[in-house]
Amino acid sequence: QVQLVESGGGLVQPGGSLTLSCAASRSIGSFHAMGWYRQAPGKRRELVAGITVDDITNYTDSVKGRFTISRDNAKNTLNLQMNSLKAEDTAVYYCNGRDILDITTGAEYDYWGQGTQVTVSS
């Protein structure tokens, strides 16, 4: 059973920074893709940032220029550097790892961490 464990969440003032980390129980390079999602109260879970096995990254528009996703292969962690945080970034942040089960059909399987709370407030 693959485990993803997030850390680094907390309370930060607007304009501040946080770095989230996700430790995986297997090589992060073995996932087809990994990403950070977030879910605010009363809202759907949304993709914040993703990175493929080829190191192609993508970001939701609201975090472009402020957040950076990266892999630390030495530590086997997926990281999310969050700068210039805003109140609307407040949410539970989840680490995701995705496998391709069938390359023909595109069937996928997602692994999820338990989430870490990020609260941006003065």
PLY file of the C-alpha trace (Angstrom):
ply
format ascii 1.0
element vertex 122
property float x
property float y
property float z
element edge 121
property int vertex1
property int vertex2
end_header
0.00 0.00 0.00
1.48 3.30 -1.09
1.49 6.01 1.57
1.78 9.75 1.06
2.34 11.90 4.14
2.09 15.68 3.99
3.76 18.12 6.35
4.46 21.83 6.60
1.00 23.28 6.92
0.09 25.88 9.49
-1.07 29.42 10.16
0.60 32.22 8.25
-0.14 35.89 7.75
-1.14 37.27 4.35
1.95 37.82 2.25
3.85 35.11 4.07
5.35 31.85 2.84
5.06 28.15 3.59
6.63 25.05 2.14
4.63 21.85 2.03
6.34 18.48 1.73
4.98 15.08 0.82
6.93 11.98 1.77
6.17 8.88 -0.27
6.58 5.22 0.67
7.89 4.42 -2.79
10.09 6.30 -5.25
8.43 9.55 -6.29
10.01 9.06 -9.70
7.91 5.94 -10.20
4.62 7.84 -10.32
3.32 8.89 -13.72
2.53 12.27 -12.20
2.25 13.93 -8.83
0.46 16.98 -7.65
-0.93 19.15 -4.89
-4.65 19.64 -4.56
-6.59 21.75 -2.11
-10.10 21.85 -0.77
-11.62 24.81 1.01
-14.78 24.48 3.11
-17.83 24.14 0.89
-15.76 23.90 -2.28
-14.64 21.12 -4.57
-11.12 19.75 -4.41
-9.01 21.47 -7.05
-5.62 20.89 -8.59
-3.15 23.52 -7.42
0.03 22.31 -9.11
1.16 19.19 -10.90
4.39 17.70 -12.16
4.86 14.82 -14.55
7.54 12.16 -14.66
9.15 14.32 -17.38
9.19 17.32 -15.00
6.49 19.17 -16.89
4.68 21.41 -14.43
1.30 23.07 -14.49
-0.45 25.44 -12.11
-3.92 26.71 -11.57
-4.13 30.35 -12.67
-4.65 31.75 -9.18
-1.24 30.52 -7.94
0.92 31.11 -11.01
3.97 33.16 -10.09
3.46 32.50 -6.38
3.69 28.72 -5.96
6.40 26.33 -7.15
6.12 22.56 -7.26
9.26 20.45 -7.22
10.60 17.00 -6.55
13.52 16.30 -4.22
14.71 12.92 -5.42
17.38 12.67 -2.73
14.79 13.03 0.03
12.06 11.33 -1.99
9.65 14.18 -1.37
7.29 16.30 -3.40
7.36 19.94 -2.34
5.20 23.00 -2.79
6.78 26.36 -2.11
4.02 28.90 -1.48
4.85 32.60 -1.48
2.73 35.75 -1.22
-0.02 33.77 0.42
-3.54 35.13 0.38
-6.59 34.47 2.51
-8.16 32.63 -0.42
-5.31 30.10 -0.30
-6.73 28.81 2.97
-7.62 25.15 2.53
-6.62 21.60 3.29
-3.80 20.68 0.91
-3.50 17.11 -0.34
-0.60 15.33 -1.99
-1.49 13.14 -4.94
0.39 10.45 -6.80
-0.98 8.98 -9.99
-0.28 5.68 -11.73
-1.29 4.72 -15.24
-2.88 1.28 -14.97
-3.50 0.73 -18.67
-1.72 2.82 -21.28
-4.21 1.74 -23.93
-7.34 2.81 -22.09
-5.77 5.55 -20.01
-7.05 4.02 -16.80
-5.49 5.73 -13.81
-5.17 5.16 -10.09
-4.74 7.96 -7.58
-3.07 7.82 -4.20
-3.83 10.52 -1.64
-2.29 11.79 1.52
-4.33 12.67 4.59
-4.04 16.41 3.98
-2.47 19.32 5.81
-4.26 22.50 6.82
-3.03 25.85 5.52
-4.63 28.91 7.07
-3.79 32.39 5.84
-5.04 34.98 8.28
-3.92 38.07 10.15
0 1
1 2
2 3
3 4
4 5
5 6
6 7
7 8
8 9
9 10
10 11
11 12
12 13
13 14
14 15
15 16
16 17
17 18
18 19
19 20
20 21
21 22
22 23
23 24
24 25
25 26
26 27
27 28
28 29
29 30
30 31
31 32
32 33
33 34
34 35
35 36
36 37
37 38
38 39
39 40
40 41
41 42
42 43
43 44
44 45
45 46
46 47
47 48
48 49
49 50
50 51
51 52
52 53
53 54
54 55
55 56
56 57
57 58
58 59
59 60
60 61
61 62
62 63
63 64
64 65
65 66
66 67
67 68
68 69
69 70
70 71
71 72
72 73
73 74
74 75
75 76
76 77
77 78
78 79
79 80
80 81
81 82
82 83
83 84
84 85
85 86
86 87
87 88
88 89
89 90
90 91
91 92
92 93
93 94
94 95
95 96
96 97
97 98
98 99
99 100
100 101
101 102
102 103
103 104
104 105
105 106
106 107
107 108
108 109
109 110
110 111
111 112
112 113
113 114
114 115
115 116
116 117
117 118
118 119
119 120
120 121
